[in-house]
C-alpha cells in the first residue's frame, strides 16, 4: 500500500551521493541490499548529487520494501520517535 507521497516519487529508492556510488561500483537503478544491525531490505538505488557523501536517504512508503526492521529500537530523547536519522548501514548490490 502506498501513501499519497507516490505523487512525489513513484517508487521507494535508496539515494546515494555520486562519489559513494562510484566507490562502491554501483549504478542508477541497481538493486541494493541495505543492512543494519537490526535488519535488511532490498530496494533500487538512485544516484543523487543532493545527498552528501557518507549519507543516504530512503523513502519508506511501499510495504514490500519494509525499511522499519533497519531502525534501532532506541527512541529519540526529544520527541520519543524512532531514531530514523542515525542508523548505521552497509549497502551492496543485491
Gaussian input, Z-matrix of N, CA and C with variables (Angstrom, degrees):
# hf/3-21g

backbone

0 1
 N
 C     1     B1
 C     2     B2     1     A1
 N     3     B3     2     A2     1     D1
 C     4     B4     3     A3     2     D2
 C     5     B5     4     A4     3     D3
 N     6     B6     5     A5     4     D4
 C     7     B7     6     A6     5     D5
 C     8     B8     7     A7     6     D6
 N     9     B9     8     A8     7     D7
 C    10    B10     9     A9     8     D8
 C    11    B11    10    A10     9     D9
 N    12    B12    11    A11    10    D10
 C    13    B13    12    A12    11    D11
 C    14    B14    13    A13    12    D12
 N    15    B15    14    A14    13    D13
 C    16    B16    15    A15    14    D14
 C    17    B17    16    A16    15    D15
 N    18    B18    17    A17    16    D16
 C    19    B19    18    A18    17    D17
 C    20    B20    19    A19    18    D18
 N    21    B21    20    A20    19    D19
 C    22    B22    21    A21    20    D20
 C    23    B23    22    A22    21    D21
 N    24    B24    23    A23    22    D22
 C    25    B25    24    A24    23    D23
 C    26    B26    25    A25    24    D24
 N    27    B27    26    A26    25    D25
 C    28    B28    27    A27    26    D26
 C    29    B29    28    A28    27    D27
 N    30    B30    29    A29    28    D28
 C    31    B31    30    A30    29    D29
 C    32    B32    31    A31    30    D30
 N    33    B33    32    A32    31    D31
 C    34    B34    33    A33    32    D32
 C    35    B35    34    A34    33    D33
 N    36    B36    35    A35    34    D34
 C    37    B37    36    A36    35    D35
 C    38    B38    37    A37    36    D36
 N    39    B39    38    A38    37    D37
 C    40    B40    39    A39    38    D38
 C    41    B41    40    A40    39    D39
 N    42    B42    41    A41    40    D40
 C    43    B43    42    A42    41    D41
 C    44    B44    43    A43    42    D42
 N    45    B45    44    A44    43    D43
 C    46    B46    45    A45    44    D44
 C    47    B47    46    A46    45    D45
 N    48    B48    47    A47    46    D46
 C    49    B49    48    A48    47    D47
 C    50    B50    49    A49    48    D48
 N    51    B51    50    A50    49    D49
 C    52    B52    51    A51    50    D50
 C    53    B53    52    A52    51    D51
 N    54    B54    53    A53    52    D52
 C    55    B55    54    A54    53    D53
 C    56    B56    55    A55    54    D54
 N    57    B57    56    A56    55    D55
 C    58    B58    57    A57    56    D56
 C    59    B59    58    A58    57    D57
 N    60    B60    59    A59    58    D58
 C    61    B61    60    A60    59    D59
 C    62    B62    61    A61    60    D60
 N    63    B63    62    A62    61    D61
 C    64    B64    63    A63    62    D62
 C    65    B65    64    A64    63    D63
 N    66    B66    65    A65    64    D64
 C    67    B67    66    A66    65    D65
 C    68    B68    67    A67    66    D66
 N    69    B69    68    A68    67    D67
 C    70    B70    69    A69    68    D68
 C    71    B71    70    A70    69    D69
 N    72    B72    71    A71    70    D70
 C    73    B73    72    A72    71    D71
 C    74    B74    73    A73    72    D72
 N    75    B75    74    A74    73    D73
 C    76    B76    75    A75    74    D74
 C    77    B77    76    A76    75    D75
 N    78    B78    77    A77    76    D76
 C    79    B79    78    A78    77    D77
 C    80    B80    79    A79    78    D78
 N    81    B81    80    A80    79    D79
 C    82    B82    81    A81    80    D80
 C    83    B83    82    A82    81    D81
 N    84    B84    83    A83    82    D82
 C    85    B85    84    A84    83    D83
 C    86    B86    85    A85    84    D84
 N    87    B87    86    A86    85    D85
 C    88    B88    87    A87    86    D86
 C    89    B89    88    A88    87    D87
 N    90    B90    89    A89    88    D88
 C    91    B91    90    A90    89    D89
 C    92    B92    91    A91    90    D90
 N    93    B93    92    A92    91    D91
 C    94    B94    93    A93    92    D92
 C    95    B95    94    A94    93    D93
 N    96    B96    95    A95    94    D94
 C    97    B97    96    A96    95    D95
 C    98    B98    97    A97    96    D96
 N    99    B99    98    A98    97    D97
 C   100   B100    99    A99    98    D98
 C   101   B101   100   A100    99    D99
 N   102   B102   101   A101   100   D100
 C   103   B103   102   A102   101   D101
 C   104   B104   103   A103   102   D102
 N   105   B105   104   A104   103   D103
 C   106   B106   105   A105   104   D104
 C   107   B107   106   A106   105   D105
 N   108   B108   107   A107   106   D106
 C   109   B109   108   A108   107   D107
 C   110   B110   109   A109   108   D108
 N   111   B111   110   A110   109   D109
 C   112   B112   111   A111   110   D110
 C   113   B113   112   A112   111   D111
 N   114   B114   113   A113   112   D112
 C   115   B115   114   A114   113   D113
 C   116   B116   115   A115   114   D114
 N   117   B117   116   A116   115   D115
 C   118   B118   117   A117   116   D116
 C   119   B119   118   A118   117   D117
 N   120   B120   119   A119   118   D118
 C   121   B121   120   A120   119   D119
 C   122   B122   121   A121   120   D120
 N   123   B123   122   A122   121   D121
 C   124   B124   123   A123   122   D122
 C   125   B125   124   A124   123   D123
 N   126   B126   125   A125   124   D124
 C   127   B127   126   A126   125   D125
 C   128   B128   127   A127   126   D126
 N   129   B129   128   A128   127   D127
 C   130   B130   129   A129   128   D128
 C   131   B131   130   A130   129   D129
 N   132   B132   131   A131   130   D130
 C   133   B133   132   A132   131   D131
 C   134   B134   133   A133   132   D132
 N   135   B135   134   A134   133   D133
 C   136   B136   135   A135   134   D134
 C   137   B137   136   A136   135   D135
 N   138   B138   137   A137   136   D136
 C   139   B139   138   A138   137   D137
 C   140   B140   139   A139   138   D138
 N   141   B141   140   A140   139   D139
 C   142   B142   141   A141   140   D140
 C   143   B143   142   A142   141   D141
 N   144   B144   143   A143   142   D142
 C   145   B145   144   A144   143   D143
 C   146   B146   145   A145   144   D144
 N   147   B147   146   A146   145   D145
 C   148   B148   147   A147   146   D146
 C   149   B149   148   A148   147   D147
 N   150   B150   149   A149   148   D148
 C   151   B151   150   A150   149   D149
 C   152   B152   151   A151   150   D150
 N   153   B153   152   A152   151   D151
 C   154   B154   153   A153   152   D152
 C   155   B155   154   A154   153   D153
 N   156   B156   155   A155   154   D154
 C   157   B157   156   A156   155   D155
 C   158   B158   157   A157   156   D156
 N   159   B159   158   A158   157   D157
 C   160   B160   159   A159   158   D158
 C   161   B161   160   A160   159   D159
 N   162   B162   161   A161   160   D160
 C   163   B163   162   A162   161   D161
 C   164   B164   163   A163   162   D162
 N   165   B165   164   A164   163   D163
 C   166   B166   165   A165   164   D164
 C   167   B167   166   A166   165   D165
 N   168   B168   167   A167   166   D166
 C   169   B169   168   A168   167   D167
 C   170   B170   169   A169   168   D168
 N   171   B171   170   A170   169   D169
 C   172   B172   171   A171   170   D170
 C   173   B173   172   A172   171   D171
 N   174   B174   173   A173   172   D172
 C   175   B175   174   A174   173   D173
 C   176   B176   175   A175   174   D174
 N   177   B177   176   A176   175   D175
 C   178   B178   177   A177   176   D176
 C   179   B179   178   A178   177   D177
 N   180   B180   179   A179   178   D178
 C   181   B181   180   A180   179   D179
 C   182   B182   181   A181   180   D180
 N   183   B183   182   A182   181   D181
 C   184   B184   183   A183   182   D182
 C   185   B185   184   A184   183   D183
 N   186   B186   185   A185   184   D184
 C   187   B187   186   A186   185   D185
 C   188   B188   187   A187   186   D186
 N   189   B189   188   A188   187   D187
 C   190   B190   189   A189   188   D188
 C   191   B191   190   A190   189   D189
 N   192   B192   191   A191   190   D190
 C   193   B193   192   A192   191   D191
 C   194   B194   193   A193   192   D192
 N   195   B195   194   A194   193   D193
 C   196   B196   195   A195   194   D194
 C   197   B197   196   A196   195   D195
 N   198   B198   197   A197   196   D196
 C   199   B199   198   A198   197   D197
 C   200   B200   199   A199   198   D198
 N   201   B201   200   A200   199   D199
 C   202   B202   201   A201   200   D200
 C   203   B203   202   A202   201   D201
 N   204   B204   203   A203   202   D202
 C   205   B205   204   A204   203   D203
 C   206   B206   205   A205   204   D204
 N   207   B207   206   A206   205   D205
 C   208   B208   207   A207   206   D206
 C   209   B209   208   A208   207   D207
 N   210   B210   209   A209   208   D208
 C   211   B211   210   A210   209   D209
 C   212   B212   211   A211   210   D210
 N   213   B213   212   A212   211   D211
 C   214   B214   213   A213   212   D212
 C   215   B215   214   A214   213   D213
 N   216   B216   215   A215   214   D214
 C   217   B217   216   A216   215   D215
 C   218   B218   217   A217   216   D216
 N   219   B219   218   A218   217   D217
 C   220   B220   219   A219   218   D218
 C   221   B221   220   A220   219   D219
 N   222   B222   221   A221   220   D220
 C   223   B223   222   A222   221   D221
 C   224   B224   223   A223   222   D222
 N   225   B225   224   A224   223   D223
 C   226   B226   225   A225   224   D224
 C   227   B227   226   A226   225   D225
 N   228   B228   227   A227   226   D226
 C   229   B229   228   A228   227   D227
 C   230   B230   229   A229   228   D228
 N   231   B231   230   A230   229   D229
 C   232   B232   231   A231   230   D230
 C   233   B233   232   A232   231   D231
 N   234   B234   233   A233   232   D232
 C   235   B235   234   A234   233   D233
 C   236   B236   235   A235   234   D234
 N   237   B237   236   A236   235   D235
 C   238   B238   237   A237   236   D236
 C   239   B239   238   A238   237   D237
 N   240   B240   239   A239   238   D238
 C   241   B241   240   A240   239   D239
 C   242   B242   241   A241   240   D240
 N   243   B243   242   A242   241   D241
 C   244   B244   243   A243   242   D242
 C   245   B245   244   A244   243   D243
 N   246   B246   245   A245   244   D244
 C   247   B247   246   A246   245   D245
 C   248   B248   247   A247   246   D246
 N   249   B249   248   A248   247   D247
 C   250   B250   249   A249   248   D248
 C   251   B251   250   A250   249   D249
 N   252   B252   251   A251   250   D250
 C   253   B253   252   A252   251   D251
 C   254   B254   253   A253   252   D252
 N   255   B255   254   A254   253   D253
 C   256   B256   255   A255   254   D254
 C   257   B257   256   A256   255   D255
 N   258   B258   257   A257   256   D256
 C   259   B259   258   A258   257   D257
 C   260   B260   259   A259   258   D258
 N   261   B261   260   A260   259   D259
 C   262   B262   261   A261   260   D260
 C   263   B263   262   A262   261   D261
 N   264   B264   263   A263   262   D262
 C   265   B265   264   A264   263   D263
 C   266   B266   265   A265   264   D264
 N   267   B267   266   A266   265   D265
 C   268   B268   267   A267   266   D266
 C   269   B269   268   A268   267   D267
 N   270   B270   269   A269   268   D268
 C   271   B271   270   A270   269   D269
 C   272   B272   271   A271   270   D270
 N   273   B273   272   A272   271   D271
 C   274   B274   273   A273   272   D272
 C   275   B275   274   A274   273   D273
 N   276   B276   275   A275   274   D274
 C   277   B277   276   A276   275   D275
 C   278   B278   277   A277   276   D276
 N   279   B279   278   A278   277   D277
 C   280   B280   279   A279   278   D278
 C   281   B281   280   A280   279   D279

   B1=1.4514
   B2=1.5296
   B3=1.2845
   B4=1.4600
   B5=1.5141
   B6=1.3096
   B7=1.4557
   B8=1.5209
   B9=1.3339
   B10=1.4654
   B11=1.5325
   B12=1.3171
   B13=1.4646
   B14=1.5223
   B15=1.3433
   B16=1.4615
   B17=1.5291
   B18=1.3086
   B19=1.4759
   B20=1.5254
   B21=1.3320
   B22=1.4574
   B23=1.5243
   B24=1.3218
   B25=1.4718
   B26=1.5233
   B27=1.3302
   B28=1.4616
   B29=1.5240
   B30=1.3249
   B31=1.4631
   B32=1.5247
   B33=1.3271
   B34=1.4601
   B35=1.5246
   B36=1.3220
   B37=1.4573
   B38=1.5123
   B39=1.3176
   B40=1.4498
   B41=1.5227
   B42=1.3187
   B43=1.4659
   B44=1.5201
   B45=1.3330
   B46=1.4595
   B47=1.5233
   B48=1.3224
   B49=1.4682
   B50=1.5293
   B51=1.3304
   B52=1.4705
   B53=1.5300
   B54=1.3189
   B55=1.4704
   B56=1.5235
   B57=1.3217
   B58=1.4657
   B59=1.5266
   B60=1.3252
   B61=1.4698
   B62=1.5223
   B63=1.3213
   B64=1.4636
   B65=1.5237
   B66=1.3130
   B67=1.4710
   B68=1.5310
   B69=1.3311
   B70=1.4664
   B71=1.5310
   B72=1.3573
   B73=1.4680
   B74=1.5287
   B75=1.3278
   B76=1.4588
   B77=1.5204
   B78=1.3325
   B79=1.4521
   B80=1.5241
   B81=1.3293
   B82=1.4611
   B83=1.5275
   B84=1.3187
   B85=1.4538
   B86=1.5161
   B87=1.3444
   B88=1.4644
   B89=1.5253
   B90=1.3330
   B91=1.4662
   B92=1.5292
   B93=1.3120
   B94=1.4667
   B95=1.5216
   B96=1.3322
   B97=1.4625
   B98=1.5214
   B99=1.3156
   B100=1.4612
   B101=1.5202
   B102=1.3360
   B103=1.4658
   B104=1.5291
   B105=1.3162
   B106=1.4606
   B107=1.5191
   B108=1.3171
   B109=1.4686
   B110=1.5203
   B111=1.3203
   B112=1.4637
   B113=1.5234
   B114=1.3406
   B115=1.4576
   B116=1.5133
   B117=1.3274
   B118=1.4562
   B119=1.5243
   B120=1.3254
   B121=1.4604
   B122=1.5191
   B123=1.3211
   B124=1.4555
   B125=1.5200
   B126=1.3327
   B127=1.4629
   B128=1.5240
   B129=1.3332
   B130=1.4566
   B131=1.5269
   B132=1.3167
   B133=1.4638
   B134=1.5191
   B135=1.3092
   B136=1.4582
   B137=1.5259
   B138=1.3142
   B139=1.4642
   B140=1.5160
   B141=1.3383
   B142=1.4618
   B143=1.5278
   B144=1.3028
   B145=1.4696
   B146=1.5240
   B147=1.3189
   B148=1.4725
   B149=1.5297
   B150=1.3384
   B151=1.4697
   B152=1.5225
   B153=1.3285
   B154=1.4660
   B155=1.5288
   B156=1.3274
   B157=1.4652
   B158=1.5358
   B159=1.3122
   B160=1.4626
   B161=1.5185
   B162=1.3238
   B163=1.4572
   B164=1.5208
   B165=1.3271
   B166=1.4592
   B167=1.5180
   B168=1.3204
   B169=1.4597
   B170=1.5132
   B171=1.3192
   B172=1.4668
   B173=1.5191
   B174=1.3157
   B175=1.4555
   B176=1.5293
   B177=1.3156
   B178=1.4730
   B179=1.5264
   B180=1.3349
   B181=1.4617
   B182=1.5134
   B183=1.3356
   B184=1.4587
   B185=1.5292
   B186=1.2955
   B187=1.4691
   B188=1.5239
   B189=1.3405
   B190=1.4615
   B191=1.5213
   B192=1.3239
   B193=1.4687
   B194=1.5187
   B195=1.3040
   B196=1.4696
   B197=1.5256
   B198=1.3174
   B199=1.4667
   B200=1.5252
   B201=1.2958
   B202=1.4673
   B203=1.5234
   B204=1.3409
   B205=1.4712
   B206=1.5328
   B207=1.3324
   B208=1.4593
   B209=1.5211
   B210=1.3180
   B211=1.4609
   B212=1.5186
   B213=1.3104
   B214=1.4588
   B215=1.5300
   B216=1.3208
   B217=1.4599
   B218=1.5350
   B219=1.3280
   B220=1.4618
   B221=1.5195
   B222=1.3241
   B223=1.4618
   B224=1.5216
   B225=1.3188
   B226=1.4553
   B227=1.5273
   B228=1.3158
   B229=1.4701
   B230=1.5224
   B231=1.3218
   B232=1.4634
   B233=1.5209
   B234=1.3213
   B235=1.4690
   B236=1.5242
   B237=1.3271
   B238=1.4610
   B239=1.5362
   B240=1.3350
   B241=1.4653
   B242=1.5269
   B243=1.3037
   B244=1.4606
   B245=1.5193
   B246=1.3336
   B247=1.4691
   B248=1.5310
   B249=1.3299
   B250=1.4618
   B251=1.5186
   B252=1.3031
   B253=1.4616
   B254=1.5200
   B255=1.3247
   B256=1.4622
   B257=1.5273
   B258=1.3097
   B259=1.4506
   B260=1.5352
   B261=1.3182
   B262=1.4661
   B263=1.5393
   B264=1.3290
   B265=1.4584
   B266=1.5276
   B267=1.3043
   B268=1.4629
   B269=1.5178
   B270=1.3277
   B271=1.4521
   B272=1.5174
   B273=1.3180
   B274=1.4647
   B275=1.5267
   B276=1.3109
   B277=1.4580
   B278=1.5292
   B279=1.3274
   B280=1.4671
   B281=1.5215
   A1=109.06
   A2=116.49
   A3=122.90
   A4=111.23
   A5=115.79
   A6=120.77
   A7=107.54
   A8=119.65
   A9=121.00
   A10=113.89
   A11=118.10
   A12=120.42
   A13=112.92
   A14=117.54
   A15=120.41
   A16=110.43
   A17=116.57
   A18=120.01
   A19=110.66
   A20=117.81
   A21=122.01
   A22=111.79
   A23=116.36
   A24=121.67
   A25=107.08
   A26=116.13
   A27=120.31
   A28=114.46
   A29=117.33
   A30=119.33
   A31=109.71
   A32=115.22
   A33=119.68
   A34=108.84
   A35=115.95
   A36=122.46
   A37=108.96
   A38=115.19
   A39=121.76
   A40=107.09
   A41=117.37
   A42=122.26
   A43=109.61
   A44=115.24
   A45=122.18
   A46=109.16
   A47=116.62
   A48=122.03
   A49=109.63
   A50=118.12
   A51=120.67
   A52=113.63
   A53=118.27
   A54=120.83
   A55=111.34
   A56=117.41
   A57=120.34
   A58=111.03
   A59=117.03
   A60=120.56
   A61=110.43
   A62=116.23
   A63=120.41
   A64=110.83
   A65=116.39
   A66=121.47
   A67=111.27
   A68=116.60
   A69=121.70
   A70=112.75
   A71=115.82
   A72=121.84
   A73=111.85
   A74=115.44
   A75=122.51
   A76=109.66
   A77=116.21
   A78=121.84
   A79=110.36
   A80=114.95
   A81=121.31
   A82=110.38
   A83=116.31
   A84=121.11
   A85=115.29
   A86=117.57
   A87=119.49
   A88=110.01
   A89=118.14
   A90=118.77
   A91=108.19
   A92=116.43
   A93=120.47
   A94=110.33
   A95=114.81
   A96=121.82
   A97=106.94
   A98=115.75
   A99=122.76
   A100=106.53
   A101=117.33
   A102=121.44
   A103=110.36
   A104=114.82
   A105=121.35
   A106=106.54
   A107=116.93
   A108=120.38
   A109=110.69
   A110=116.80
   A111=121.42
   A112=114.08
   A113=118.35
   A114=120.31
   A115=111.61
   A116=115.77
   A117=120.73
   A118=110.02
   A119=115.65
   A120=122.55
   A121=108.06
   A122=116.59
   A123=122.35
   A124=107.94
   A125=115.43
   A126=120.98
   A127=109.62
   A128=117.80
   A129=119.70
   A130=111.82
   A131=115.29
   A132=122.65
   A133=110.13
   A134=116.12
   A135=122.03
   A136=107.94
   A137=116.90
   A138=121.48
   A139=107.69
   A140=115.74
   A141=121.10
   A142=109.58
   A143=116.73
   A144=121.29
   A145=112.88
   A146=118.51
   A147=120.75
   A148=111.98
   A149=116.62
   A150=120.96
   A151=108.70
   A152=115.89
   A153=120.91
   A154=110.35
   A155=117.75
   A156=119.86
   A157=110.47
   A158=115.30
   A159=120.28
   A160=113.84
   A161=117.03
   A162=121.46
   A163=109.59
   A164=116.39
   A165=123.21
   A166=108.41
   A167=115.83
   A168=120.93
   A169=107.72
   A170=116.80
   A171=120.61
   A172=109.62
   A173=114.84
   A174=120.01
   A175=106.44
   A176=116.24
   A177=119.30
   A178=110.05
   A179=114.83
   A180=119.38
   A181=113.47
   A182=118.06
   A183=121.06
   A184=109.71
   A185=116.05
   A186=120.79
   A187=111.66
   A188=117.92
   A189=119.38
   A190=112.96
   A191=118.85
   A192=121.28
   A193=109.69
   A194=117.64
   A195=125.54
   A196=112.97
   A197=115.98
   A198=122.53
   A199=114.43
   A200=118.36
   A201=120.21
   A202=114.74
   A203=120.37
   A204=118.92
   A205=114.12
   A206=118.61
   A207=120.83
   A208=112.25
   A209=116.57
   A210=122.30
   A211=110.73
   A212=115.09
   A213=122.29
   A214=110.77
   A215=118.14
   A216=120.30
   A217=112.51
   A218=117.50
   A219=120.88
   A220=110.46
   A221=115.81
   A222=121.77
   A223=109.91
   A224=115.84
   A225=121.82
   A226=107.67
   A227=116.96
   A228=120.48
   A229=113.55
   A230=117.68
   A231=120.15
   A232=111.52
   A233=117.58
   A234=120.39
   A235=113.89
   A236=117.84
   A237=124.42
   A238=113.55
   A239=116.18
   A240=120.44
   A241=108.15
   A242=116.19
   A243=119.65
   A244=110.23
   A245=116.70
   A246=121.24
   A247=110.14
   A248=115.86
   A249=121.67
   A250=113.70
   A251=117.76
   A252=120.56
   A253=114.62
   A254=117.92
   A255=119.74
   A256=111.69
   A257=117.24
   A258=122.22
   A259=109.21
   A260=116.17
   A261=120.49
   A262=108.23
   A263=116.35
   A264=120.94
   A265=110.86
   A266=114.98
   A267=122.08
   A268=106.42
   A269=116.42
   A270=119.70
   A271=109.90
   A272=115.01
   A273=121.93
   A274=107.79
   A275=115.95
   A276=120.21
   A277=107.93
   A278=115.61
   A279=120.09
   A280=111.41
   D1=139.52
   D2=-178.50
   D3=-106.53
   D4=147.99
   D5=170.13
   D6=-85.42
   D7=170.13
   D8=178.13
   D9=-61.14
   D10=-10.87
   D11=179.46
   D12=-64.32
   D13=-10.69
   D14=177.45
   D15=-59.84
   D16=-21.03
   D17=176.67
   D18=-69.12
   D19=-26.46
   D20=179.47
   D21=-89.00
   D22=-33.54
   D23=-178.38
   D24=-147.39
   D25=122.54
   D26=-171.73
   D27=-67.71
   D28=-28.63
   D29=179.23
   D30=-146.95
   D31=158.35
   D32=176.09
   D33=-70.32
   D34=136.20
   D35=178.94
   D36=-143.24
   D37=158.79
   D38=173.50
   D39=-101.03
   D40=117.67
   D41=179.54
   D42=-91.06
   D43=138.24
   D44=-177.38
   D45=-138.93
   D46=151.28
   D47=176.68
   D48=-69.01
   D49=145.67
   D50=179.04
   D51=-54.62
   D52=-41.55
   D53=-178.80
   D54=-64.52
   D55=-39.11
   D56=178.80
   D57=-68.62
   D58=-40.58
   D59=177.87
   D60=-61.94
   D61=-42.26
   D62=179.35
   D63=-63.24
   D64=-44.59
   D65=179.90
   D66=-60.49
   D67=-37.14
   D68=-178.57
   D69=-90.73
   D70=0.40
   D71=-179.10
   D72=58.01
   D73=42.78
   D74=178.52
   D75=-107.66
   D76=152.37
   D77=-176.80
   D78=-127.85
   D79=156.95
   D80=176.73
   D81=-49.94
   D82=130.17
   D83=177.16
   D84=88.24
   D85=-11.69
   D86=177.72
   D87=-58.34
   D88=137.19
   D89=170.48
   D90=-74.56
   D91=130.68
   D92=-179.61
   D93=-124.69
   D94=150.02
   D95=173.90
   D96=-99.39
   D97=125.33
   D98=178.01
   D99=-105.78
   D100=123.90
   D101=-177.67
   D102=-123.69
   D103=140.29
   D104=169.13
   D105=-127.32
   D106=-179.06
   D107=176.26
   D108=-65.02
   D109=-16.29
   D110=-170.60
   D111=-104.28
   D112=-18.34
   D113=-177.82
   D114=172.23
   D115=-168.63
   D116=-179.07
   D117=-150.54
   D118=162.52
   D119=176.54
   D120=-153.09
   D121=156.51
   D122=176.59
   D123=-118.75
   D124=133.12
   D125=179.89
   D126=-156.90
   D127=163.11
   D128=178.71
   D129=-74.11
   D130=152.33
   D131=-179.39
   D132=-96.48
   D133=143.95
   D134=173.28
   D135=-131.32
   D136=123.10
   D137=177.73
   D138=-84.43
   D139=126.36
   D140=-173.61
   D141=-140.30
   D142=120.00
   D143=-177.91
   D144=-68.34
   D145=-11.28
   D146=177.60
   D147=-78.90
   D148=-14.14
   D149=179.32
   D150=-86.46
   D151=132.77
   D152=179.77
   D153=-74.71
   D154=143.79
   D155=174.91
   D156=-54.78
   D157=137.25
   D158=-179.43
   D159=88.83
   D160=-5.62
   D161=178.88
   D162=-119.82
   D163=159.38
   D164=176.65
   D165=-133.59
   D166=161.51
   D167=174.40
   D168=-139.74
   D169=137.09
   D170=176.67
   D171=-141.64
   D172=142.50
   D173=169.35
   D174=-88.06
   D175=161.90
   D176=-178.11
   D177=-144.00
   D178=67.44
   D179=-176.55
   D180=-111.46
   D181=-19.26
   D182=-178.57
   D183=-95.27
   D184=127.80
   D185=-178.56
   D186=-61.45
   D187=-31.99
   D188=-177.57
   D189=-68.83
   D190=-23.65
   D191=175.71
   D192=-79.12
   D193=-46.71
   D194=175.41
   D195=47.52
   D196=76.84
   D197=-179.84
   D198=-79.22
   D199=-15.62
   D200=-174.93
   D201=-53.38
   D202=-35.75
   D203=179.31
   D204=-62.33
   D205=-18.16
   D206=178.89
   D207=-76.21
   D208=-19.02
   D209=-172.47
   D210=-80.88
   D211=139.61
   D212=178.09
   D213=-65.24
   D214=150.88
   D215=174.96
   D216=-74.29
   D217=-7.73
   D218=179.80
   D219=-70.13
   D220=150.47
   D221=-177.88
   D222=-109.82
   D223=147.19
   D224=173.74
   D225=-63.70
   D226=129.43
   D227=-174.49
   D228=-71.77
   D229=-18.80
   D230=-178.18
   D231=-90.25
   D232=-49.24
   D233=-174.96
   D234=-109.12
   D235=-2.50
   D236=175.85
   D237=60.55
   D238=34.62
   D239=173.06
   D240=-108.37
   D241=171.49
   D242=176.05
   D243=-60.08
   D244=149.55
   D245=-178.86
   D246=-84.76
   D247=70.56
   D248=-177.62
   D249=-62.54
   D250=-29.84
   D251=-170.15
   D252=-93.72
   D253=2.85
   D254=-177.99
   D255=-131.70
   D256=45.22
   D257=-178.63
   D258=-102.93
   D259=118.53
   D260=177.10
   D261=-78.89
   D262=130.30
   D263=-179.48
   D264=-136.21
   D265=163.92
   D266=168.14
   D267=-120.20
   D268=154.15
   D269=177.07
   D270=-132.97
   D271=148.38
   D272=178.70
   D273=-151.99
   D274=157.75
   D275=175.93
   D276=-62.94
   D277=132.94
   D278=-178.77
   D279=-82.91

